[in-house]
Amino acid sequence: MTSTLGYAILTALARRPRSGYELATTMGHPLGCFWTARHSQIHPELQRLVAAELVTFEQVPGPGPQRKKIYSITRRGTKALREWVVEPPQARPERDELLLKSYAAWLADPAELVKLFQVQLEEHERRLAAYEDERSSFAKAPGRESRRFGDYATLWYGISYENHRIAWCHWMIDQLTRSRRPSPVPQLTTDLCPSQESQFGLSEAQLNASLCPSLEPRFSVPLGPQFSASLYPSCEATNPSES
C-alpha cells in the first residue's frame, strides 16, 4: 500500500521527471505550502515505488564520474494517483504545540508569553510575505485543468492560514497585555478574530480582506458574515448546551 509520502512523490513526478536530489530539494521546503520530507525518507520510498511499478527511472550522465537516476511516474502510477486524489484523506492527530501552550497560558508569566507570541507573529508575517511574492507571479487564477491550478489552490490555503495565525497572534498579544478586567464573550460570527474590530479599528470588510486578500474579486465570493462564520463558527452554534 502506497504511503502518503509516496503519493507526495508521485505528485511531484507527475509534473516532471526529477532526480532523487531534485526531489529532496523540492520537498525540503513545503511542497505546495503543505508538505515536507527529508532526503533520508525520500530514497527508501522511491525504491518502494519503483518496486510497485508506479515509478521508473533512467540513468543519465551526472556531473561526476557516476551516472544519476532520473525518476518519472509510470502509467500505473498516474492511475493510482488519480484514484488517490478523490479518496477521503486519512484522519490525522491535531498536535499544535503553540495552541497547547495557549491552553496552559494561565500558568505562565504574561510578559514572557507576549515575547513568545511576538516571535511567532514575526515568523508568520515572514511566511505570508513569501507567499504573497509567489502570488504576484500569477496574472490570474489558472484554469482547473492546468498544473498550476494546484500551485494556486495550495498557495491560497497558505495565505489564508498565515493570515489567520497572524490575526490570532495579534489577539493573544492584546489579551496578554490588556488589563485583567473580564472580557465579554466575543461574537465570532461577525469577527474573524474575537474583538478584533474594536481593538484594532478594522471594519468587518477590512478584516475579511486581510485574511484572504483579493479573494472576492478573484473568486466572486461574497465576504460577509457567512464567510466569517465559515472560518470561525459562532460560540452559540458550537455550544452543546444550547444546541
C-alpha positions in Angstrom: 0.0 0.0 0.0 1.4 3.4 -1.0 2.1 5.8 1.8 1.1 9.5 1.8 4.8 10.3 1.3 4.7 8.0 -1.8 1.7 10.0 -3.2 3.6 13.2 -2.5 6.5 11.9 -4.5 4.1 10.8 -7.3 2.5 14.2 -7.3 5.9 15.9 -7.8 6.9 13.4 -10.6 3.6 13.8 -12.3 4.7 17.4 -13.0 8.0 16.4 -14.5 10.8 13.8 -14.1 13.3 14.5 -11.4 16.4 13.1 -9.8 16.5 12.0 -6.2 18.4 15.1 -5.3 15.8 17.3 -7.1 13.0 15.6 -5.2 14.8 16.1 -1.9 15.3 19.8 -2.7 11.7 20.2 -3.8 10.3 18.6 -0.7 12.9 20.1 1.6 10.6 23.2 1.6 6.9 22.9 1.9 5.6 21.3 -1.3 2.6 23.4 -2.3 2.6 25.1 1.1 1.7 21.9 2.9 4.2 19.0 2.7 7.9 18.4 3.7 10.1 15.4 3.7 13.8 14.6 4.4 16.2 13.0 2.0 16.5 10.0 4.3 12.7 9.4 3.9 12.6 10.0 0.1 15.2 7.5 -1.1 13.6 4.4 0.6 10.1 5.5 -0.6 11.4 5.8 -4.2 12.7 2.3 -4.1 9.2 1.0 -2.9 7.5 3.0 -5.7 9.9 1.5 -8.3 9.3 -2.0 -7.0 5.5 -1.4 -7.2 6.0 -0.2 -10.8 4.5 3.2 -10.0 7.8 4.9 -10.8 10.6 4.1 -13.2 14.0 5.6 -13.8 16.7 6.0 -16.4 20.4 6.6 -15.8 22.0 9.6 -17.4 25.4 11.2 -17.2 26.0 13.1 -14.0 28.3 15.9 -13.1 30.9 13.5 -11.8 32.1 10.0 -12.9 28.9 8.4 -11.6 25.6 8.3 -13.6 22.5 9.7 -11.9 19.0 8.4 -11.9 16.1 10.4 -13.3 12.8 9.2 -11.9 9.4 9.5 -13.7 5.9 8.4 -13.0 4.5 5.4 -14.9 1.0 5.0 -16.4 0.2 2.7 -13.4 1.5 5.4 -11.1 -0.6 8.1 -12.8 -3.7 5.9 -12.5 -3.0 5.2 -8.8 -2.5 9.0 -8.2 -5.8 9.9 -9.9 -7.7 7.4 -7.8 -6.0 8.6 -4.6 -6.8 12.3 -5.2 -10.5 11.8 -4.8 -10.3 9.4 -1.8 -11.1 10.9 1.7 -7.9 12.0 3.5 -6.7 10.0 6.4 -7.6 11.3 9.8 -4.6 12.9 11.5 -4.0 13.8 15.1 -4.2 17.5 15.9 -0.9 18.5 17.5 -0.4 22.2 17.7 2.2 22.9 20.3 1.6 26.7 20.3 -2.1 26.0 20.9 -1.3 23.6 23.7 0.9 26.3 25.3 -2.1 28.7 25.0 -4.3 26.2 26.8 -1.9 26.4 29.7 -1.2 30.2 29.4 -2.8 31.0 32.8 0.2 29.3 34.5 2.9 31.5 32.8 4.2 35.0 33.1 2.2 37.1 30.6 5.2 39.2 29.7 7.1 36.0 28.7 4.1 34.8 26.7 4.0 38.1 24.9 7.6 37.6 23.8 6.7 34.1 22.6 3.8 35.2 20.5 5.7 38.2 19.1 8.3 35.8 17.7 5.6 33.6 16.3 3.9 36.7 14.8 7.1 37.7 13.0 7.6 34.2 11.7 4.1 34.0 10.2 4.5 37.5 8.7 7.7 36.4 7.1 5.9 33.3 5.6 3.0 35.4 4.4 5.3 37.9 2.6 7.0 34.9 0.8 3.6 33.6 -0.2 2.4 37.0 -1.4 5.6 37.3 -3.5 4.8 34.0 -5.1 1.2 35.0 -5.7 2.3 38.0 -7.6 3.7 35.6 -10.3 0.1 34.8 -11.2 -1.6 37.2 -13.6 -4.9 35.5 -12.9 -6.2 32.2 -11.5 -5.2 29.2 -13.7 -7.9 27.0 -15.1 -8.5 23.8 -13.2 -7.1 21.7 -16.0 -3.7 23.5 -15.6 -1.0 22.0 -13.4 -0.5 25.5 -12.0 -4.1 25.3 -10.6 -2.7 23.0 -7.9 0.0 25.6 -7.1 -2.6 28.4 -6.9 -5.0 26.4 -4.8 -2.4 25.4 -2.2 -0.9 28.9 -2.3 -4.3 30.4 -1.3 -4.5 27.9 1.6 -1.1 29.0 2.7 -2.0 32.7 2.5 -5.3 32.2 4.4 -3.6 30.1 7.1 -0.8 32.6 7.7 -3.3 35.5 7.8 -5.4 33.5 10.4 -2.3 32.8 12.6 -1.2 36.5 12.3 -4.7 37.7 13.5 -4.7 35.1 16.3 -1.2 36.1 17.5 -2.3 39.8 17.5 -5.3 38.8 19.6 -3.3 36.8 22.0 -0.7 39.6 22.5 -3.6 42.1 23.1 -5.3 39.8 25.6 -2.0 39.2 27.5 -1.1 42.9 27.6 -4.5 44.4 28.4 -5.8 44.9 32.0 -7.2 41.8 33.7 -10.8 43.1 33.7 -13.3 40.4 32.5 -13.9 40.5 28.7 -17.3 39.9 27.2 -17.8 36.7 25.2 -16.9 37.7 21.6 -19.4 37.3 18.8 -17.4 35.2 16.4 -20.0 35.2 13.7 -19.1 38.7 12.7 -15.4 38.9 13.9 -12.8 36.6 12.3 -10.8 37.1 15.4 -12.5 37.9 18.8 -12.8 41.6 19.5 -10.5 42.3 16.5 -12.7 45.1 15.1 -12.9 47.1 18.4 -9.2 46.5 19.3 -7.6 47.3 16.0 -10.0 49.7 14.4 -10.7 47.3 11.5 -14.1 47.0 9.9 -15.5 43.6 9.2 -14.9 44.0 5.4 -11.3 45.1 6.1 -10.7 42.2 8.4 -12.1 39.7 5.9 -9.9 41.2 3.2 -6.8 40.9 5.5 -7.4 37.2 6.0 -8.0 36.4 2.3 -6.7 39.4 0.3 -8.3 39.9 -3.1 -10.4 36.8 -2.6 -13.7 38.4 -3.5 -12.7 39.9 -6.9 -10.8 36.7 -7.9 -13.4 34.2 -7.0 -16.6 36.2 -6.8 -17.3 35.0 -3.2 -19.2 37.5 -1.0 -17.2 38.1 2.1 -19.9 38.8 4.6 -20.9 37.3 8.0 -21.4 33.9 6.2 -17.7 33.8 5.2 -16.6 34.8 8.7 -18.8 32.1 10.3 -17.2 29.5 7.9 -13.8 30.3 9.4 -14.9 30.8 13.0 -18.2 29.1 13.8 -20.0 31.1 16.5 -19.8 30.1 20.1 -23.5 29.7 20.2 -23.7 27.3 17.3 -21.0 25.0 18.8 -22.1 25.1 22.4 -23.7 21.7 23.2 -25.8 23.2 26.0 -27.5 25.5 23.5 -27.9 23.1 20.6 
